[in-house]
Amino acid sequence: MSEQTIVGAALLGILEGLTEFIPVSSTGHILLAGHFMGFRSTGKAFEVLIQLGAILAILSVYFSRLWDMLVKLPSDPATRTFVAGILIAFLPAAVIGAAAHGFIKTVLFETPALICIMLILGGFVLLWVDRRAVAPKYTDAARFPLSVYFRIGLFQCLAMVPGVSRSGATIVGALLLGADKRSAAEFSFFLAMPTMAGAFAYDLFKNRDALSAADLPIIATGFVCAFLAAVLVVRSLLDFVSRRGYAPFGWWRLLVGTAGLVALYVFG
């Protein structure tokens, strides 16, 4: 990884921050961009490790609410139920992700055409879900039933295929299970915290012997850029989807996926 440029790391970090919390697949975008830029990282570690910047971004934006939850946790049943719901939703991806880590990183992450196809299919799904005229059952992310949290967690497992999108899978799952557009996006934020932190820690552990001190400037650059870009997205996304829905992201996925397939055919 040490031979990669700081500029390339900065661009990929910005891309990570801008796409991590919207349903367009940050991993898919970074892997495609890295493929065409010729950016290669040890064990694909860079692509996962810079997610720490996005994790810290959402922690900083939601710090006051997280602190309030921590204070209320011992005495407030509703808070305990919400925290339990987040953990329940996290478990399926934790188990399956650990079991299939090698296959995901060595096969799925190395298949750009698959990423493009998943982007396109996911775009159609987002457009379809966004147009459904169904009255929502749930409007508060902290008040879903535990069974709904678990099923959203199952949807999140689909995102182990790059190009599907972690946030996209959880948002679509929540919408199909009765959440409104705003609460679906907000729960995706909360579920991102343990999921991304777990993926970061596990990938760091798996690549502990392959990484070196020479990799640190590249990773640090991507991390800082991801943090700054993600703060902007987290602060604005809920209001955006409340007004515009998810159709713009569906169209973007179709555009990027199609352009990627064309570029792969032309350039390889």
BASEVO-462259 format. One record per atom (N, C-alpha, C): x, y, z. Coordinates in steps of 0.05 Angstrom, whole numbers, plus 5000, padded with zeros to 4 digits. Example, Ala and Ser with C-alpha at 12.3 -4.5 7.8 and 13.67 -1.06 7.14 Angstrom:
526448865156;524649105156;526449345156;525749555142;527349795143;525850015157;
This chain:
501649765000;500050005000;501750255000;504250235009;505850465013;506550614987;506250474964;506850614939;504550784929;502350764942;500050924932;500451214939;499151394924;499551674928;497651784949;498452004962;496852144981;494352254967;494652354943;492352464928;490252244923;491152014915;489251794911;487851714936;489251704959;488051644984;486051854993;486652104988;484852324995;482252304978;482552254953;480152224936;478351994945;479651774951;478051544959;476851594987;478251735004;477151805030;474751985028;474852185011;472552355006;470252194995;470752014977;468751844965;467451664986;469051555004;468051395026;466151555044;466951795052;465351965069;462752045056;462852115031;460452205017;458451975012;459351725010;457551505002;456951315024;458251315047;457951115067;455051105078;453851325082;451251335096;448951375077;449451385051;447251405032;447151135017;444751055007;444450784996;445550744968;448150804965;449350764938;451750574938;452450474962;454750284965;457450434964;458350514988;460950634990;463150444981;462950194990;464949994982;465049954952;462649934940;462649904911;463950144897;463350384906;464550624893;467550624897;468450554921;471350564926;472850354911;471750114910;473049894895;473149954865;470950064854;470950134826;472950364820;472850574837;474750794834;477650694836;478150524856;480850424860;481750254836;479850104825;480449934802;481350104778;479950314772;480550484749;482950674755;483350734780;485650904788;488250734791;487950464791;490250294796;491150294825;489250354843;489950364871;489650094883;491649984896;491649724908;492549744937;491049614954;491849604982;492149324992;493849285012;494349025024;491848905034;490948675023;488648535032;486148705031;486048905013;483849095011;483349225038;485449265054;485149365081;484449665081;485649815063;485150105062;482150165060;480750015043;477950065037;476250025062;477149855081;475649815105;476649995128;479250035130;480350185152;479550485151;479250595128;478550885127;475650925136;474150705139;471450725149;471450835178;473750815192;473850925219;473251225218;474051365197;473351645195;470351695194;468951525179;466051545177;464751475204;465851275218;464851195244;465051435263;467351555264;467751775283;466052015275;465452045249;463752265240;460952235252;459851995250;457051955260;457051965290;459151875303;459351895333;459452185341;460852355327;461052635334;458352775330;456952715308;454452845303;452252755323;452352505330;450252395348;451252375377;453452515384;454552475410;452552545433;451152765430;449352845452;447052635455;446052535433;443952335436;445052065447;447451995438;448651745449;449251775479;450152005487;450652055515;448052045531;445952155520;443352145534;442351855536;442751695516;442051415517;443651275539;446251335540;447951205560;447051275589;446251525593;445351605619;442751465627;440951445607;438251325612;438251025612;440350895602;440350605598;439650455624;440750515647;440050355671;437150375680;435850605674;433250655686;430950665666;431450695640;429350735621;428950485604;426650355607;426150105591;426150155561;425150385552;425050445523;427850465512;429650585527;432450605518;433750335517;433250175537;434449905538;433449735514;430849765507;429749625485;431049705459;431449965455;432750065431;435549965428;437149985450;439849885449;439849585443;438049435455;437849145449;437149105420;435349275409;434649245381;437049295363;438749485369;441149535353;442949295353;443349175377;445048945380;443948705366;441348665368;439948445354;440248475324;440048715314;440248765285;443148725275;445048775293;447948745287;448848455285;447648285301;448648005304;448847845278;446747845261;446947685236;449347755219;449948005215;452248085199;454848015213;454848035240;457347965254;458047675251;456047505252;456547215250;457247135221;455647225202;456047145174;458647285163;459047535171;461347685162;463947555170;464047465196;466447335205;466947065191;464746915187;464946655174;465746675145;464846875131;465346895102;467447115095;468947205115;470847425110;472747365087;473947135087;475947075066;474747075038;472346955035;471046955009;470247235000;469247395019;468447665012;470847835002;473047815016;475347985009;476847884985;477047624981;478747514960;477247464934;474647434936;473047374912;471147614905;469347674923;467347884917;468648154913;470648224930;471948484927;473548504902;474148284889;475848284865;474248254840;471648304841;469948264817;468448524810;469748704796;468448964789;465848934774;465548744756;463048714741;460748644760;461248484780;459148424800;458248674815;460148844822;459549094835;457649264818;458349294793;456649454774;453849334772;453649074770;451048944767;449348994793;450648974816;449249014841;448349304844;450049494834;449249774835;446749814818;446649694795;444349724777;441849594789;442049354798;439749214810;438749374835;440649464851;439849614875;438549874868;439349994845;438050244836;435150194829;434549974815;431749914809;430149864834;431349724854;429949664879;429349924894;431250114895;430750364909;428550524895;428550534868;426450674854;423650544859;423550284860;421050144865;420050204894;421850174913;421050214941;420250504946;421650694934;421050974938;418251044928;417350904907;414750974895;412350824908;412950644926;410750494939;408950684955;406350674950;404550844965;403350684988;404950645009;404150495032;404450665057;402350685073;402550835098;404450705118;406350855128;408250735147;407050655174;408050445185;407250355212;408950485234;411450545227;413350645247;414650905237;414751095255;415951355248;418151435267;418851265286;420951315305;422851075306;425351125298;427350905296;427750765323;427150905345;427650795372;425250635382;423150605365;420750475374;419850245356;421650135340;420949905324;420749665343;419049465335;418949215351;421649065347;422348905367;424848755366;425048575342;422748455334;422648285310;423448435285;422648695284;423248855261;426248925260;427348985283;430249025285;431848785275;430948555283;432448305275;432248265245;429848315233;429548275205;431048485188;431248725199;432948925186;435848825186;436648695208;439348585209;439848375188;437848215183;438048015161;438448145134;436948365130;437248515105;440148615102;441248705125;443948815124;445948615114;445548365118;447348155109;447648155079;445648255064;445848265035;448148445026;448848635044;450948825036;453748715037;454048465044;456648335043;457548305014;455648304996;456248314967;456848604960;459248684953;459848964947;458149064923;457149304927;455349414907;452449414917;451849254937;449149244947;448649494965;450549554982;450349785001;449249705027;450849745048;449949695075;447549865083;447850125079;445650305085;443250255067;443750185042;441550135024;439949885032;441449675040;440049425048;438349475073;439549615093;438049665118;435749855114;436050055097;433950245091;431650115077;432249965056;430249815041;428749615059;430249475075;429049285094;427149425113;428049655124;426249805143;423749905129;424050005104;421750105089;419749885084;420749655075;418949425069;417649325095;418849365117;417749265143;415949475156;415549705144;413649895153;414650155164;417250205162;418350465172;417950685151;417850935161;417751155142;420551215133;420851395113;423451445100;425451555120;424651735137;426551865156;427451665177;425651515189;426451335211;428151105199;427651025174;429250815162;432150905159;432551155151;435251255148;436551295175;435051385195;436251425221;437051165234;435350955232;436250705244;438650595229;438950645204;441250565189;443750695201;443550945210;445751085223;446550935248;444650865265;445250735291;446350455286;445250315267;446250045262;449050055250;449750275236;452350305224;454550305246;453950405269;456050445289;457250175298;455749975308;457049725315;457949565290;456449585268;457149435244;459849515233;460149785229;462649885218;464949855237;464449905263;466549875283;467549585284;465649395282;466349115282;467949035258;467049135234;468549075209;471349195210;471549435221;474149565223;476049405241;475049335265;476749185284;477548915273;475648775261;476248505250;478248525227;477948715210;479748735187;482548825196;482649005216;485249085226;486648845238;485148675253;486348435265;487348245243;485748195222;486448005201;488848105185;489248365183;491548475167;493748575185;493848515210;495748625229;498648565220;499148335208;501848265200;502648375172;500648435156;501148535129;501648835128;500448985146;500749275146;503349355158;504349585150;506949685160;506649985166;508650095178;508650375185;508550545160;509550445138;509450595113;506650635102;504750465112;502050485103;500550705118;501550795141;500050975158;499351245145;501251375130;500451635118;498151605098;498051385083;495951345064;493251305079;493351125099;490851075114;489951325129;491851465141;491051705156;489851915138;490851945114;489752145095;486852065088;486451815081;483851715075;481951745098;482851695122;481251715146;480252005151;482052195149;481352475155;479352575134;479852515108;478052595087;475352465090;475252215097;472752075101;471152195124;472552275146;471252395169;469852655161;471352835147;470253095140;467853075121;468152895101;465952865082;463552745095;463952545113;461652405125;460152595144;461552775158;460152965175;458053125159;458853215136;457053365119;454553205111;455052945104;452752775096;450952715119;452052635142;450352565165;448652795174;449753045173;448253275182;445953345163;445953255138;443953345119;442153125108;442952865112;441452655099;438552625107;437952635133;435252595142;433352795131;434053045130;432353255119;432053205089;434253115076;434153075047;432152855040;432352625053;430552405046;427652465054;427252625075;424552705082;423252865060;424853025046;423753195024;423753054997;425952914991;426352814964;426052504962;426052364984;425952074983;428551954973;428351704963;430851554955;431151534925;429351634910;429551614880;432151724869;433151964879;435652064868;438051874871;438051724893;440151524897;439851284879;437351214873;436851004854;437851064827;437251314818;438251394791;441251414790;442451504812;445451514813;446651244811;445451044825;446550774823;446350664795;444150724781;443850634753;445950754736;446451014740;448451164724;451251044729;452051014754;454750924761;455150634752;453150464757;453350184750;453650144720;452050294705;452150274675;454750384665;455650614675;458150724666;460450534673;460350404696;462450224704;462649984685;460349874678;460349644659;461449724632;460749964623;461750064597;464850094599;465750214621;468650264625;470150004626;468949804640;470249544642;470449414614;468449444598;468449324571;470549464554;470749734557;472549884540;475449864549;475849894576;478549914586;479549654601;477649494609;478349254623;478649294653;
